[in-house]
Amino acid sequence: MSFTKDELPVYAPIEEQLVKETGRSRSGVYKDALKFYANHRQISKLQLV
C-alpha cells in the first residue's frame, strides 16, 4: 500500500497505531479493514430491505 505525499501524514500515523495496538502486520491490518468494510456494507444493505 502506498500513499500520496498529501495522504501520508494522515494515514501513516493511523496505520502505525493500529499495527502497534493490534500486534498485526501492516498486511494483517489492511486485511482486517477490508473484512470490516465489506461486512459493514453488507449489514447496511440488509437494513434497507
C-alpha positions in Angstrom: 0.0 0.0 0.0 1.3 3.4 -0.9 0.1 6.9 -0.2 0.4 10.2 -2.0 2.5 12.9 -0.2 -0.7 14.6 0.9 -2.2 11.3 2.3 0.9 10.1 4.1 0.7 12.5 7.1 -2.9 11.4 7.6 -2.8 7.6 7.1 0.7 6.7 8.3 0.1 7.5 11.9 -3.2 5.7 11.9 -1.6 2.7 10.3 1.3 2.8 12.8 -1.1 3.0 15.7 -3.2 0.1 14.5 -0.2 -2.1 13.9 1.1 -1.3 17.4 -2.2 -1.8 19.2 -3.3 -5.0 17.4 0.1 -6.6 17.1 -0.7 -7.4 13.5 1.4 -6.7 10.5 0.5 -3.9 8.0 -0.9 -6.6 5.7 -3.0 -8.0 8.6 -4.4 -4.6 9.5 -5.4 -4.0 5.8 -7.0 -7.4 5.6 -9.0 -6.8 8.8 -10.0 -3.4 7.5 -11.2 -4.9 4.2 -13.2 -7.5 6.0 -14.7 -4.9 8.4 -15.7 -2.7 5.5 -17.2 -5.5 3.4 -19.2 -6.7 6.4 -20.4 -3.2 7.3 -21.6 -2.6 3.7 -23.4 -6.0 3.7 -25.2 -5.1 7.0 -26.1 -1.7 5.7 -27.7 -3.3 2.6 -29.7 -5.8 4.8 -31.1 -2.9 7.0 -32.5 -1.3 3.9 -34.6 -4.3 3.0 
